């Protein structure tokens, strides 16, 4: 039988169990609800400007001209970006990608569309 329970969000232990309406981690004693698990999953989804869910490896297009700090030119609207990588939004940029003519950059998902 495969374990369908989520890993602990606190310590990432795979030994979680259900206790009524709670998930419990025996390793760190962290408890959370099924609703908070669903909210965390929904919050971790990255969506483009049109509300489409983005995944690693997707191809996207830039929806408006973007100024790049330290560069004299801009990323033009309609620029195609291939093979994006989703990352934790440290400074608001939740996409890592390579843009022709600019190199490796971080983008905000609100400025791209699938």
Helices and strands as residue ranges (DSSP letters): E 16-19, E 22-25, E 31-33, H 34-44, E 46-47, E 53-54, E 60-62, E 66-67, E 74-75, E 80-81, E 85-86, E 95-99, E 103-107, G 109-111, E 112-113
